[in-house]
Amino acid sequence: MDTQCILEKGTANINEDCLVMKDNIFGVFDGATSLTAQTFVHGKTGGNIAAQTAGSVFSRNHYPLTHLACQANREIMGKMLQNGVNISKKENLWSTTAAVVRVKKESLEWVQIGDAVIILIYEDGSHKVLANQEDHDYETLTLWKDLVSARVDNVDSLTDDSTNTCLLGLKKALFPQIKKVRLGMNIDYGVLNGDPRAENFFNQGTESLNRVTDILLFTDGLFIPEQVPEKRKDYTPLVKAYFSVGLNGVKDMVRQKEDTDPLCLAYPRFKCHDDIAAIAIKM
């Protein structure tokens, strides 16, 4: 196997993504901090601790992946309790997505939760997305686009002061929707956040490696920005870009596109640059 990886901080001060590459196990994790935005020892956020905790559990590589996912979920709860988090309020919980594979001689064991992605690419150029689910942020991003359309007639006419006022107003208007989605964790969609119900949202299985040439794992920071949010993402453009420019080329393409829209007004998203954790395995 020939492997490449990217672990890059986005716009925020701390990278809340994490990746694992150890022996034959590979995984990416995207942490999410509670809505209180509280920080902990050494200024770490809850999302950072959650992702790092999950990555540490999977790196032990000594049990079936679903077993390790359960263990990671329990250890995230333990970390929250150690840090005095009030777990009775769901908006206080830390969480992380996960996409992990264990490469065997002729097969691939995998587990996934949240919106982290696993893609298999075949000799004929076709690809398969393991557990391609609806985007739980679709409704929020659609509302963001609608709010922008209603409030911003001409982006070029915004001054610095009016831009700040506009963005603050948009984010304030969007907060109830963001909270609604966060309260839907492990009810409407799955994440590792200490809640035992996360196990109901594990996607897992075994895939043959026959004719597989590449395996891609990545967090949502590598998603190609789109002007119109998609309920279920089409990763064909990303796979084509990977064929053309490689993993780092895809990352550069995403960052360049984001740079053209630093205020997130043209391409609905939560920040100019999101953290990225990505792994490409060439068989």
N, C-alpha and C positions, 0 to 999 in steps of 0.2 A: 504494500500500500504506500502511496505517496500522499502526504497530507499537507494542507495549508490551513491557516486559521487567521482570524481577525478578532481582536478584542479592543474596541475603540470607544472612548467616552464621547458622549454627545454634548449637548449644550449645558447640561446641569453640571454642578461642581463635582459630583461623585458618580463613578460608573456603577450602575446597578445591574449590569450584565456580568455573567460569569461563564467560563467554559472549562470543560474537562477533556483532556486527552491523555489517557493513561493505558498503556498496553493496548488492549483491543476494545476499550470503552471510550466513547466520545459523546459529549453532551453540551448543550447550550441552555442557559437559564437567564430569564429576564425578570428581575425583581421589581416590585412595586411597593412604594412606601405608603403608609397609612395617610388618610386625608388630613391628619393633624400635622404632618410634615415634621414630626419630632425626630431629633437626632440623638445618638447614643455615644458610647465610648469612642474616643478619637474622632468624633464628628460623623461617625458612620450612620447611614440612614437604615430604616427598617428593610427597605427593598434590597439594599446591598447585603445586609446580614442574611436575609432569607435566601438570596441567590447563592451566596457563598456557602451557607449551611447545606443547601441541597447539593451543590457541587461536591462538597467534602464527603457527603454520604455516598454519592454515586462513585466517587473515585476509589472507594474501598473495593468495589468490583468483586464481591464475594457471594452475592445472592442473585436470584432472578431479578430482573429490572423492576418488576411490579412490587417486589418485596422492598427493594431499595427506595422506590417512590413512597411507599407507606412509611418507611423509616425516616425519610427526609421530611415528610409532612409532620410526623411526631416531633422531630428535633426542632423544627421551626416553631412549633408551639412551645417547646421547652425554652428556646431562646427568648421568646416574647415574655414568658413568665419570669425568667431570670432578669429581664430588663424592666420589669414593673409595668408592662403594658396592660391596660384595662381591656381584657379580651371579651368582656360582656357587650361591648359595642363593636359591631362588625367593621365600622369605618376606621377603627384603631388598628386592625390587623395588618400585618405585613403579608406579602405573598410573592410567589414567583411562578412563572411558567417553566416548562421543562420539555426538552426533546433530547432523548438519549438513545444511542444504539450500541449494541455489542456485536462486533464483527466476528463471525465464526468462519470455518473453512468454506462452507457452502451456503451458509444462511446468515440472516441478520435478525437478531432479537432487538425489539424496539419498544419504547414506551413514550407517551407524549401526553401533555396536559396544557391547556391554555392555547395561545396563538403562536408558540414556537413551532417551527416547520421542519419536516423531514421530507426530502425529495430523492427518489431513485431515478437515475438516468441510465437508459439502455443503449446497446450497441447501435440500434437503428435511429437514435436521436430522440426517441419518445421518452416520456418521463411519467412518473407516478408520484402523486402527493399522498403520503400516508396521513390519514385523518384530516382531510381538508374540510374544515368546519366553517360555519357562518361566523363572521367577525362580530364579536360581542360589542365592539366599539362602533359598529355601523350606524346605529341610531344617533349616537353622540356626534359622530363626524358629519352626518347628514344635517343635524341641527346646527352645527358650527357653520357649515356652508350656507345654510339658509339665513342665519344671523348675519353673516358677512354680507350676503347679497342685500339684505334689508338695511344695513347700517352704513355700508361703504360704497359710495358711488364711483369714486376714482381713487385708487390707492396712491397714484402719483401726486395727488393733491394734498395728501396728509402731511402736516408738519410734525416735528418731533413731539410737541405737546399733544396735538390732536391724535397722533398715533397711540401714545400712552393711554390717553383717555378712552380711545376706541377699544384697545385691547383689554383694558381693565373692565370695561362695560361688557364686552363679549364673554370674558371668562367668568364674570359674576353671573351673567345670565345663564351660562352653561353649567354652573356648579350643581344645581339640583339634579340635572341629568347625570352628571359624573357620579354624584353620590348614589343615585338610583342604581346605576350599573355596578358600583362597588358593593352595594348591599346584595346584589344578585350573585356574588361569588359562591360557587358550589351549590347554587340553586338553578341559575340559568346557564352558567358556564363554569368550567373548572379551573382551579389554581391550587397550588400547594400553599396553604395558609394555616395549617394546624387543625382545620376542621375535618373530622373523619369522613364527612360526605364527599371530600375530594376524590376518594377512591371510586365513587360512582362515575367520575368523569375521566378516569384513566383510559386512554386509547393505547392498545398494545397488541403485539402479535409477533409473528415470525415470517420473514420474507426470504424467498430463494434469491441467491446472488447470481443465478444463471443469467448471463448476458448483461449484468449490471456493470457499467463502466465508472460511474461516479455516484457518490452519496453526498448530498448537501444537507447541512443542518444550520439553521440560523434563527435569530430572534427578529422581532418586527422592525428593528432599526434598519434592516436591509431591504424592507419592502420598498418597491419603486413608488414614489409619490404619484398619486392620481388626482385629477381635478374633481372627479365624481367618485365618492366612496362606493365600494363594492360590498355587497352583502356576503358574497363568497369570492375570495380573491382568485384571479387567474394568474398563475405563476409562469405561464408560457414566455412572456417577455423577459422575465428574470433568467429563465433557463437559456433562452437564446443569447442573452447578453453574456452569460457564463461561458457558453461555447465560444463566443467571439473574443471576449476580453479577460476571461478568468475571474476568480473570486475577488481579487483586489480591484480589478477593473469595474466590476459591478458596484463595489463599495464607492469608488470614485465617482461613478455615474450618478449614484443616489445622492451623494454629498453635493455634487455640482448642481443637480436639479433643485435640491433644497436651498442652496445658496441664492438661487434666483427668486426665492420667495421666503425671505427671512422672517416675515411676520405671520407666516402660515395662513395667508388669506386666499391664495390661489389653490394651494394643495392642502386641504384640511388635515391637520395633525396637531398633536399636543405641544410640540416644541420644534424649533428649527431643525435641530439634529438630535435624533434619539441615539442611545447607546447601541452598539452593535456587537454581538457575539456570533461568529460564523465559522463553520468548519467545512472544508471540501476534502473528500477522501476519493482518490483516484485508484481504482482497483487494477 
